[in-house]
Amino acid sequence: MVIVAIIYILIFVIFTLVVFAVMQIKLAGLNIKDFWGFIQANDMLDKLYVFSRRYEKMSAQEQVIFLMEAEKVFAAFDKVPNILWEDEYQKYSQVLNTYQNLKVMRWVG
């Protein structure tokens, strides 16, 4: 009986934390879908950052994939306030520079 009570209390606490997190996101003026997209884009930004360091060695197919994924990341980052991702600005800037360089390379060549 005690275990069942503990399980109910834990479920209630988890539910309360989820509701609190959703309220905080809503109070920040964001949609839950936009915030979730930002979290996923943040993970993709880390991967793109690694690729951005070696963009001269990418094949044409890798360049196209990089460009498409970078556009998705930029779109997701545009939907949230800058204060949420100011810690990731260096990575964002590096990926943006690589994106611009690849666009120019593909346009010229």
Backbone torsions as a table, in degrees:
resi	resn	phi	psi	omega
1	MET	NA	-37.6	179.9
2	VAL	-66.6	-37.6	-179.5
3	ILE	-65.1	-40.4	178.6
4	VAL	-63.8	-40.0	178.5
5	ALA	-65.1	-40.7	178.6
6	ILE	-65.0	-41.0	178.5
7	ILE	-62.7	-43.8	177.8
8	TYR	-62.3	-40.8	179.2
9	ILE	-65.5	-42.6	178.2
10	LEU	-64.0	-41.2	177.4
11	ILE	-63.1	-42.4	178.4
12	PHE	-62.5	-43.3	179.4
13	VAL	-63.5	-43.9	178.8
14	ILE	-62.9	-44.8	178.4
15	PHE	-61.3	-41.9	179.2
16	THR	-63.8	-41.8	178.7
17	LEU	-64.9	-39.6	178.4
18	VAL	-65.6	-44.4	178.7
19	VAL	-63.0	-41.2	178.2
20	PHE	-62.8	-42.5	179.1
21	ALA	-64.2	-41.9	178.8
22	VAL	-64.1	-41.6	178.5
23	MET	-63.0	-40.8	179.2
24	GLN	-64.3	-40.8	178.1
25	ILE	-64.9	-42.5	178.6
26	LYS	-65.4	-40.4	178.7
27	LEU	-65.5	-26.9	177.3
28	ALA	-77.0	-5.8	177.8
29	GLY	86.5	22.5	-178.4
30	LEU	-110.6	154.9	168.9
31	ASN	-87.6	150.5	179.6
32	ILE	-62.8	-40.2	-179.9
33	LYS	-63.1	-42.1	177.9
34	ASP	-65.2	-40.3	179.7
35	PHE	-66.5	-41.8	178.4
36	TRP	-65.2	-39.7	175.8
37	GLY	-62.0	-36.7	177.2
38	PHE	-64.9	-41.4	179.3
39	ILE	-62.5	-44.1	178.6
40	GLN	-66.7	-39.2	179.0
41	ALA	-66.4	-32.0	178.1
42	ASN	-64.6	-40.3	175.5
43	ASP	-64.2	-42.3	179.4
44	MET	-66.7	-33.5	178.2
45	LEU	-60.4	-40.0	177.8
46	ASP	-60.7	-42.3	179.7
47	LYS	-68.8	-42.1	179.5
48	LEU	-66.2	-33.2	178.4
49	TYR	-61.1	-40.5	178.2
50	VAL	-64.1	-44.0	179.3
51	PHE	-67.8	-31.2	-176.2
52	SER	-66.0	-21.0	179.9
53	ARG	-75.6	-17.4	-178.2
54	ARG	-128.5	37.4	-173.3
55	TYR	-68.2	-23.1	178.7
56	GLU	-67.0	-25.3	-176.8
57	LYS	-95.1	2.6	-178.6
58	MET	-74.2	145.4	172.9
59	SER	-75.8	170.5	-179.8
60	ALA	-61.1	-39.3	179.4
61	GLN	-66.7	-42.2	177.9
62	GLU	-63.5	-37.5	178.1
63	GLN	-63.3	-43.0	179.5
64	VAL	-63.7	-43.8	179.1
65	ILE	-63.2	-43.8	178.2
66	PHE	-58.5	-45.9	-178.6
67	LEU	-62.6	-43.1	-179.5
68	MET	-65.7	-44.4	-179.5
69	GLU	-68.0	-37.1	179.0
70	ALA	-64.1	-39.2	178.3
71	GLU	-63.1	-38.0	176.8
72	LYS	-64.4	-42.7	179.6
73	VAL	-63.5	-45.4	-179.8
74	PHE	-61.1	-40.5	179.3
75	ALA	-64.1	-41.9	179.9
76	ALA	-67.6	-39.3	-179.3
77	PHE	-70.1	-28.8	178.5
78	ASP	-68.6	-22.6	-176.4
79	LYS	-83.2	-10.4	-178.7
80	VAL	-117.5	155.7	179.0
81	PRO	-62.8	148.4	-178.6
82	ASN	-60.7	-29.0	-177.5
83	ILE	-63.1	-24.9	179.6
84	LEU	-72.8	-27.4	-175.3
85	TRP	-122.7	21.6	179.4
86	GLU	-65.6	-25.0	176.5
87	ASP	-70.7	-24.2	-178.4
88	GLU	-97.4	11.2	-173.7
89	TYR	-61.4	-39.0	-179.6
90	GLN	-61.6	-46.0	178.2
91	LYS	-63.7	-44.4	179.9
92	TYR	-59.5	-43.8	-179.1
93	SER	-65.0	-42.2	178.7
94	GLN	-63.6	-44.2	179.3
95	VAL	-65.4	-40.1	178.2
96	LEU	-63.4	-43.1	177.9
97	ASN	-62.6	-43.5	177.9
98	THR	-64.3	-41.7	177.6
99	TYR	-57.8	-46.8	-179.9
100	GLN	-64.7	-42.1	178.7
101	ASN	-63.2	-42.5	178.6
102	LEU	-65.5	-40.3	178.3
103	LYS	-60.3	-44.0	179.9
104	VAL	-66.3	-44.2	178.9
105	MET	-60.0	-42.9	-178.4
106	ARG	-72.7	-29.8	179.6
107	TRP	-74.1	-41.4	-178.7
108	VAL	-73.5	-44.4	-174.0
109	GLY	-94.5	NA	NA
